[in-house]
Amino acid sequence: MEKIDDIKRLLEEETERINRPAFIASDPVQFPRQFSDLRDIEIAAFLSAMIAWGNRKMICRDADRLMDIMNREPAVFTKERAFEELDDDRNIHRTFFARDLKYFLRGINLIYSKFSSLDDLGKSLRLYEEAAPAWRLTEEMLKYMREANHGQSNSRCLPTNLDATALKRINMAIRWLVRKDGIVDLGVWDSIPQEKLFIPLDIHVGNVSRNLGLLQRKSNDRKAVEELTTVLRGFDPADPVKYDFALFGIGIGC
């Protein structure tokens, strides 16, 4: 019991230390924060999270270039289908190319033709009643993506193996959009309660969690996300994913 208390204290201290406005400038969360219109915020959030693998400086550099490609007006760029003019082979970030951007924005354009926002789509799905709302939302978005792209899937945009995937990038984007503490995350969505968020699990967060004894599962998959998030809900049932800041920051000198 004493060890659990010590771990919770460590996580609380690290979360408070890292979850500060100064964090924003070095993190991809800065890009959705540049906008006030909900559609702009949603597109910037999902795309910035979508390319969030590798070196953070490179991620932020490429996300900034991506905002330039969209003329700093993601919703207008999407509505006018300006993305269709891009060269398929234009590199966006590492193995993510303009063809992938087109795939995603075609799907978003279709969704926005039916709903005022992705949050509105989430409300129509009654995500607040779902046990795993991020996976349910992804499942529905996949349908629109395929419909808008001649039935094709694209795992660089959205994972298709929903029974197994940790859904790291989507969980990160949703964290930005849902959490309402008013510090780093934007808290602009109402379709998902923050107590139903799941931890964005990558290799680093998984390793830190195992070292702390918070996670036993060896694979960084959906079951590991569920296991770790259940433990974190024991620390703070109302806001378990706030500890993402601590688990991300421990060991990398944030």
Solvent accessible surface area in square Angstrom, and as a share of the most:
residue,aa,sasa,rsa
1,M,185,0.83
2,E,135,0.60
3,K,139,0.59
4,I,77,0.39
5,D,59,0.31
6,D,64,0.33
7,I,12,0.06
8,K,72,0.31
9,R,129,0.47
10,L,65,0.33
11,L,0,0.00
12,E,57,0.25
13,E,99,0.45
14,E,28,0.13
15,T,10,0.06
16,E,118,0.53
17,R,111,0.41
18,I,8,0.04
19,N,12,0.06
20,R,122,0.44
21,P,93,0.59
22,A,90,0.70
23,F,22,0.09
24,I,29,0.14
25,A,83,0.64
26,S,55,0.36
27,D,11,0.06
28,P,5,0.03
29,V,0,0.00
30,Q,37,0.17
31,F,3,0.01
32,P,0,0.00
33,R,94,0.34
34,Q,88,0.39
35,F,31,0.13
36,S,113,0.73
37,D,73,0.38
38,L,54,0.27
39,R,67,0.24
40,D,22,0.11
41,I,8,0.04
42,E,0,0.00
43,I,0,0.00
44,A,0,0.00
45,A,0,0.00
46,F,1,0.01
47,L,0,0.00
48,S,0,0.00
49,A,1,0.01
50,M,2,0.01
51,I,0,0.00
52,A,7,0.05
53,W,77,0.27
54,G,48,0.46
55,N,87,0.45
56,R,66,0.24
57,K,172,0.73
58,M,72,0.32
59,I,6,0.03
60,C,18,0.11
61,R,112,0.41
62,D,6,0.03
63,A,0,0.00
64,D,55,0.29
65,R,135,0.49
66,L,0,0.00
67,M,0,0.00
68,D,81,0.42
69,I,23,0.12
70,M,0,0.00
71,N,101,0.52
72,R,89,0.32
73,E,86,0.39
74,P,0,0.00
75,A,18,0.14
76,V,66,0.38
77,F,10,0.04
78,T,1,0.00
79,K,154,0.65
80,E,123,0.55
81,R,97,0.35
82,A,26,0.20
83,F,0,0.00
84,E,63,0.28
85,E,153,0.69
86,L,26,0.13
87,D,92,0.48
88,D,64,0.33
89,D,91,0.47
90,R,115,0.42
91,N,78,0.40
92,I,9,0.05
93,H,0,0.00
94,R,118,0.43
95,T,72,0.42
96,F,0,0.00
97,F,57,0.24
98,A,0,0.00
99,R,103,0.38
100,D,2,0.01
101,L,0,0.00
102,K,15,0.06
103,Y,11,0.04
104,F,0,0.00
105,L,0,0.00
106,R,60,0.22
107,G,0,0.00
108,I,1,0.00
109,N,32,0.16
110,L,36,0.18
111,I,0,0.00
112,Y,21,0.08
113,S,82,0.53
114,K,115,0.49
115,F,43,0.18
116,S,71,0.46
117,S,6,0.04
118,L,0,0.00
119,D,6,0.03
120,D,47,0.24
121,L,1,0.01
122,G,1,0.01
123,K,90,0.38
124,S,64,0.41
125,L,31,0.15
126,R,128,0.47
127,L,0,0.00
128,Y,92,0.35
129,E,102,0.46
130,E,55,0.25
131,A,85,0.66
132,A,15,0.12
133,P,1,0.01
134,A,4,0.03
135,W,8,0.03
136,R,62,0.23
137,L,0,0.00
138,T,0,0.00
139,E,73,0.33
140,E,24,0.11
141,M,0,0.00
142,L,6,0.03
143,K,105,0.45
144,Y,26,0.10
145,M,0,0.00
146,R,81,0.30
147,E,117,0.52
148,A,27,0.21
149,N,5,0.03
150,H,177,0.79
151,G,55,0.53
152,Q,117,0.52
153,S,58,0.37
154,N,24,0.12
155,S,72,0.47
156,R,110,0.40
157,C,1,0.00
158,L,1,0.00
159,P,21,0.13
160,T,59,0.34
161,N,87,0.45
162,L,28,0.14
163,D,131,0.68
164,A,50,0.38
165,T,18,0.10
166,A,12,0.09
167,L,3,0.01
168,K,47,0.20
169,R,50,0.18
170,I,4,0.02
171,N,3,0.02
172,M,22,0.10
173,A,0,0.00
174,I,2,0.01
175,R,11,0.04
176,W,1,0.00
177,L,0,0.00
178,V,1,0.00
179,R,3,0.01
180,K,107,0.46
181,D,56,0.29
182,G,69,0.66
183,I,60,0.30
184,V,0,0.00
185,D,2,0.01
186,L,37,0.18
187,G,17,0.16
188,V,50,0.28
189,W,0,0.00
190,D,96,0.50
191,S,0,0.00
192,I,4,0.02
193,P,37,0.23
194,Q,48,0.21
195,E,79,0.35
196,K,53,0.22
197,L,7,0.03
198,F,13,0.05
199,I,0,0.00
200,P,3,0.02
201,L,4,0.02
202,D,46,0.24
203,I,125,0.64
204,H,51,0.23
205,V,3,0.02
206,G,0,0.00
207,N,72,0.37
208,V,12,0.07
209,S,0,0.00
210,R,53,0.19
211,N,129,0.66
212,L,32,0.16
213,G,38,0.37
214,L,5,0.03
215,L,3,0.02
216,Q,125,0.56
217,R,87,0.32
218,K,170,0.72
219,S,56,0.36
220,N,53,0.27
221,D,27,0.14
222,R,49,0.18
223,K,126,0.53
224,A,0,0.00
225,V,0,0.00
226,E,62,0.28
227,E,53,0.24
228,L,0,0.00
229,T,0,0.00
230,T,88,0.51
231,V,49,0.28
232,L,0,0.00
233,R,66,0.24
234,G,63,0.61
235,F,20,0.08
236,D,27,0.14
237,P,93,0.59
238,A,61,0.47
239,D,15,0.08
240,P,0,0.00
241,V,0,0.00
242,K,34,0.15
243,Y,0,0.00
244,D,8,0.04
245,F,2,0.01
246,A,0,0.00
247,L,0,0.00
248,F,44,0.18
249,G,1,0.01
250,I,38,0.19
251,G,74,0.71
252,I,84,0.43
253,G,75,0.72
254,C,45,0.27
